[in-house]
């Protein structure tokens, strides 16, 4: 949405300054708050990469089981 008009105050439009235009003021607002948050301390909710692999393997096995091979 760079250099485009935006609805004032609508964050989803890329206008954190709320001036109705996506420009340098919005970029400065984002860069000024970069890394200002706190990263999550509880990483237990993040699945490990092996989970997706296991789901794919089981999905393929179930898919193969449903087809008849003559």
DSSP file (Angstrom, degrees, kcal/mol; ACC not computed):
  #  RESIDUE AA STRUCTURE BP1 BP2  ACC     N-H-->O    O-->H-N    N-H-->O    O-->H-N    TCO  KAPPA ALPHA  PHI   PSI    X-CA   Y-CA   Z-CA
    1    1 A X    >         0   0    0      0, 0.0     3,-1.8     0, 0.0    21,-0.3   0.000 360.0 360.0 360.0  14.2    0.0    0.0    0.0
    2    2 A X  T 3   +     0   0    0      1,-0.3    21,-0.2    19,-0.1     3,-0.1  -0.272 360.0   3.3 -58.7 133.5    3.1    2.3   -0.2
    3    3 A X  T 3  S+     0   0    0     19,-2.7     2,-0.3     1,-0.2    -1,-0.3   0.719 107.0 120.6  61.6  25.8    2.2    5.8   -1.4
    4    4 A X  S <  S-     0   0    0     -3,-1.8    18,-2.4    18,-0.3    -1,-0.2  -0.855  70.1-104.7-113.9 152.3   -1.5    4.9   -1.5
    5    5 A X  B     -A   21   0A   0     -2,-0.3     2,-0.3    16,-0.2    16,-0.3  -0.463  41.4-172.2 -70.1 149.6   -4.4    6.5    0.4
    6    6 A X        -     0   0    0     14,-2.2     2,-0.4    -2,-0.1     3,-0.0  -0.945  35.2 -89.4-139.3 158.3   -5.7    4.5    3.4
    7    7 A X    >   -     0   0    0     -2,-0.3     3,-2.0     1,-0.1    13,-0.2  -0.579  57.9-106.1 -67.5 124.9   -8.6    4.7    5.8
    8    8 A X  T 3  S+     0   0    0     -2,-0.4    11,-0.1     1,-0.3    -1,-0.1  -0.271  99.6   9.6 -57.2 131.7   -7.3    6.8    8.7
    9    9 A X  T 3  S+     0   0    0      6,-0.4     2,-0.9     1,-0.2    -1,-0.3   0.464  89.2 129.1  81.9   1.9   -6.6    4.7   11.8
   10   10 A X    X > -     0   0    0     -3,-2.0     3,-1.3     1,-0.2     5,-0.8  -0.806  40.2-167.0 -93.7 106.8   -7.0    1.3   10.1
   11   11 A X  G > 5S+     0   0    0     -2,-0.9     3,-2.1     1,-0.3     4,-0.2   0.849  82.1  64.0 -62.9 -36.6   -3.8   -0.6   11.0
   12   12 A X  G 3 5S+     0   0    0      1,-0.3    -1,-0.3     2,-0.1     4,-0.0   0.679  93.8  62.5 -64.0 -17.1   -4.5   -3.4    8.4
   13   13 A X  G < 5S-     0   0    0     -3,-1.3    -1,-0.3    -6,-0.2    -2,-0.2   0.433 119.6-106.8 -86.8   0.4   -4.1   -0.8    5.6
   14   14 A X  T < 5S+     0   0    0     -3,-2.1     2,-0.3    -4,-0.1    -3,-0.2   0.797  84.0 123.1  80.6  29.5   -0.5   -0.1    6.6
   15   15 A X    > < +     0   0    0     -5,-0.8     3,-0.9    -4,-0.2    -6,-0.4  -0.586  18.9 156.4-123.2  69.0   -1.2    3.3    8.1
   16   16 A X  T 3  S+     0   0    0     -2,-0.3    -1,-0.1     1,-0.2    -5,-0.1   0.762  75.1  59.6 -67.6 -22.0    0.1    3.2   11.7
   17   17 A X  T 3  S-     0   0    0      4,-0.2    -1,-0.2    -3,-0.1    -2,-0.1   0.758  99.7-139.2 -76.1 -22.0    0.4    7.0   11.8
   18   18 A X    <   +     0   0    0     -3,-0.9    -2,-0.1    -8,-0.1   -10,-0.1   0.703  63.6 125.8  76.5  19.7   -3.3    7.3   11.0
   19   19 A X  S    S-     0   0    0      2,-0.3   -11,-0.1   -11,-0.1     3,-0.1   0.478  80.9-110.8 -91.0  -0.8   -2.9   10.2    8.6
   20   20 A X  S    S+     0   0    0    -13,-0.2   -14,-2.2    -5,-0.2     2,-0.3   0.545  90.9  85.8  87.5   7.2   -4.8    8.5    5.8
   21   21 A X  B    S-A    5   0A   0    -16,-0.3     2,-0.9   -14,-0.1    -2,-0.3  -0.997  71.9-134.6-142.9 134.5   -1.7    8.0    3.6
   22   22 A X        +     0   0    0    -18,-2.4   -19,-2.7    -2,-0.3   -18,-0.3  -0.797  59.1 109.9 -92.6 108.5    0.9    5.2    3.6
   23   23 A X  S >> S-     0   0    0     -2,-0.9     4,-1.8   -21,-0.2     3,-0.5  -0.615  80.0 -41.4-151.6-151.6    4.3    6.9    3.4
   24   24 A X  H 3> S+     0   0    0      1,-0.2     4,-2.6     2,-0.2     5,-0.2   0.811 124.5  59.8 -64.9 -32.9    7.5    7.7    5.2
   25   25 A X  H 3> S+     0   0    0      1,-0.2     4,-1.7     2,-0.2    -1,-0.2   0.890 107.4  47.2 -62.5 -37.4    5.7    8.6    8.5
   26   26 A X  H <> S+     0   0    0     -3,-0.5     4,-2.1     2,-0.2    -2,-0.2   0.898 110.7  50.9 -70.5 -40.6    4.4    5.0    8.6
   27   27 A X  H  X S+     0   0    0     -4,-1.8     4,-2.9     1,-0.2     5,-0.2   0.919 110.3  49.9 -61.7 -43.1    7.7    3.5    7.8
   28   28 A X  H  X S+     0   0    0     -4,-2.6     4,-2.2     1,-0.2    -1,-0.2   0.863 108.6  53.0 -64.0 -35.8    9.3    5.6   10.6
   29   29 A X  H  X S+     0   0    0     -4,-1.7     4,-0.8     2,-0.2    -1,-0.2   0.905 112.6  44.3 -65.2 -40.8    6.6    4.4   13.0
   30   30 A X  H >< S+     0   0    0     -4,-2.1     3,-0.7     2,-0.2     4,-0.3   0.945 115.7  46.1 -68.9 -47.8    7.3    0.8   12.2
   31   31 A X  H >< S+     0   0    0     -4,-2.9     3,-0.8     1,-0.2    -2,-0.2   0.837 108.0  58.0 -65.5 -32.1   11.1    1.1   12.3
   32   32 A X  H 3< S+     0   0    0     -4,-2.2    -1,-0.2     1,-0.2    -2,-0.2   0.760 112.7  40.0 -68.0 -24.3   10.9    3.0   15.6
   33   33 A X  T X< S+     0   0    0     -4,-0.8     3,-2.1    -3,-0.7     4,-0.3   0.314  83.3 133.5-105.7   6.5    9.0    0.1   17.2
   34   34 A X  T <  S-     0   0    0     -3,-0.8    -3,-0.1    -4,-0.3    -4,-0.0  -0.385  84.1   0.0 -62.1 130.0   11.1   -2.6   15.6
   35   35 A X  T 3  S+     0   0    0     -2,-0.1    -1,-0.3     1,-0.1     4,-0.1   0.687  95.4 124.1  62.4  21.4   12.2   -5.2   18.2
   36   36 A X    <   +     0   0    0     -3,-2.1    -2,-0.1     2,-0.1    -1,-0.1   0.700  54.5  79.7 -81.9 -19.0   10.3   -3.2   20.9
   37   37 A X  S    S-     0   0    0     -4,-0.3     2,-0.5     1,-0.1     0, 0.0  -0.209  85.2-109.3 -82.4 175.4    8.2   -6.2   21.9
   38   38 A X        -     0   0    0     -2,-0.0     3,-0.1     0, 0.0    -2,-0.1  -0.920  31.2-123.7-106.0 127.7    9.1   -9.1   24.1
   39   39 A X        -     0   0    0     -2,-0.5     2,-0.0     1,-0.1     0, 0.0  -0.335  41.6 -87.9 -66.5 153.2    9.5  -12.5   22.4
   40   40 A X        -     0   0    0      1,-0.1    -1,-0.1     2,-0.1     3,-0.1  -0.352  31.9-160.0 -63.5 139.0    7.4  -15.3   23.7
   41   41 A X  S    S+     0   0    0      1,-0.2     2,-0.9    -3,-0.1    -1,-0.1   0.719  76.5  70.6 -91.7 -23.2    8.9  -17.2   26.6
   42   42 A X        +     0   0    0      1,-0.1     3,-0.5     2,-0.0    -1,-0.2  -0.811  51.0 166.2 -99.0 100.8    6.8  -20.3   26.3
   43   43 A X    >   +     0   0    0     -2,-0.9     3,-1.3     1,-0.2    -1,-0.1   0.281  50.1 100.7 -96.1  10.8    7.9  -22.1   23.1
   44   44 A X  T 3  S+     0   0    0      1,-0.3    -1,-0.2    -3,-0.0    -2,-0.0   0.757  75.8  60.1 -66.8 -22.8    6.1  -25.3   24.1
   45   45 A X  T 3  S+     0   0    0     -3,-0.5     2,-0.6     2,-0.1    -1,-0.3   0.562  82.8  93.8 -82.6  -7.8    3.3  -24.4   21.7
   46   46 A X  S <  S-     0   0    0     -3,-1.3     2,-0.1     1,-0.0    -3,-0.0  -0.762  77.4-132.6 -88.6 118.0    5.6  -24.3   18.6
   47   47 A X        -     0   0    0     -2,-0.6     2,-0.1     1,-0.1    -2,-0.1  -0.369  19.6-114.6 -71.0 148.4    5.5  -27.7   16.9
   48   48 A X    >>  -     0   0    0      1,-0.1     3,-1.6    -2,-0.1     4,-0.5  -0.427  28.3-108.8 -76.4 157.8    8.8  -29.3   16.0
   49   49 A X  H >> S+     0   0    0      1,-0.3     4,-1.0     2,-0.2     3,-0.5   0.778 113.9  66.8 -60.6 -27.6    9.5  -29.8   12.2
   50   50 A X  H 3> S+     0   0    0      1,-0.2     4,-2.4     2,-0.2    -1,-0.3   0.745  86.9  70.1 -66.5 -21.9    9.1  -33.6   12.5
   51   51 A X  H <> S+     0   0    0     -3,-1.6     4,-2.2     1,-0.2    -1,-0.2   0.919  97.6  48.5 -62.3 -44.7    5.4  -33.2   13.2
   52   52 A X  H <X S+     0   0    0     -3,-0.5     4,-2.0    -4,-0.5    -1,-0.2   0.889 110.8  52.1 -63.2 -38.9    4.6  -32.0    9.7
   53   53 A X  H  X S+     0   0    0     -4,-1.0     4,-2.4     2,-0.2    -2,-0.2   0.924 109.2  49.0 -63.8 -44.2    6.6  -34.9    8.2
   54   54 A X  H  X S+     0   0    0     -4,-2.4     4,-2.5     1,-0.2     5,-0.2   0.905 109.7  51.7 -62.4 -41.4    4.7  -37.5   10.3
   55   55 A X  H  X S+     0   0    0     -4,-2.2     4,-2.3     1,-0.2    -1,-0.2   0.895 110.2  49.5 -62.7 -39.2    1.4  -36.0    9.3
   56   56 A X  H  X S+     0   0    0     -4,-2.0     4,-2.5     2,-0.2    -2,-0.2   0.917 110.7  49.6 -65.2 -43.0    2.4  -36.2    5.6
   57   57 A X  H  X S+     0   0    0     -4,-2.4     4,-2.2     1,-0.2    -2,-0.2   0.935 114.0  44.4 -62.6 -46.9    3.5  -39.9    6.0
   58   58 A X  H  X S+     0   0    0     -4,-2.5     4,-2.4     1,-0.2    -1,-0.2   0.877 112.4  53.1 -65.9 -37.0    0.3  -40.9    7.7
   59   59 A X  H  X S+     0   0    0     -4,-2.3     4,-2.3    -5,-0.2    -2,-0.2   0.905 109.9  47.4 -63.9 -41.3   -1.8  -38.9    5.2
   60   60 A X  H  X S+     0   0    0     -4,-2.5     4,-2.5     2,-0.2    -2,-0.2   0.888 111.2  51.6 -66.1 -38.4   -0.1  -40.7    2.3
   61   61 A X  H  X S+     0   0    0     -4,-2.2     4,-1.9     2,-0.2    -2,-0.2   0.912 112.3  45.6 -64.8 -41.7   -0.6  -44.1    4.0
   62   62 A X  H  X S+     0   0    0     -4,-2.4     4,-1.2     2,-0.2    -2,-0.2   0.886 112.8  50.8 -68.2 -37.8   -4.3  -43.4    4.5
   63   63 A X  H  X S+     0   0    0     -4,-2.3     4,-0.5     1,-0.2     3,-0.3   0.908 111.5  47.6 -65.5 -41.8   -4.7  -42.1    1.0
   64   64 A X  H >< S+     0   0    0     -4,-2.5     3,-0.9     1,-0.2    -1,-0.2   0.864 107.3  57.4 -66.5 -36.3   -3.0  -45.2   -0.4
   65   65 A X  H 3< S+     0   0    0     -4,-1.9    -1,-0.2     1,-0.2    -2,-0.2   0.796 102.2  55.3 -66.0 -29.8   -5.2  -47.5    1.7
   66   66 A X  H 3< S+     0   0    0     -4,-1.2     2,-0.4    -3,-0.3    -1,-0.2   0.616  94.3  81.0 -81.4 -12.1   -8.4  -46.0    0.2
   67   67 A X  S << S-     0   0    0     -3,-0.9     2,-0.4    -4,-0.5     0, 0.0  -0.760  73.5-135.5 -99.1 141.1   -7.4  -46.7   -3.4
   68   68 A X        -     0   0    0     -2,-0.4     2,-0.6     2,-0.0    -2,-0.1  -0.782  12.2-160.2 -93.0 135.0   -7.9  -50.1   -5.0
   69   69 A X              0   0    0     -2,-0.4    -2,-0.0     1,-0.1     0, 0.0  -0.965 360.0 360.0-115.2 116.1   -5.1  -51.5   -7.1
   70   70 A X              0   0    0     -2,-0.6    -1,-0.1     0, 0.0    -2,-0.0   0.394 360.0 360.0-107.9 360.0   -6.1  -54.2   -9.6
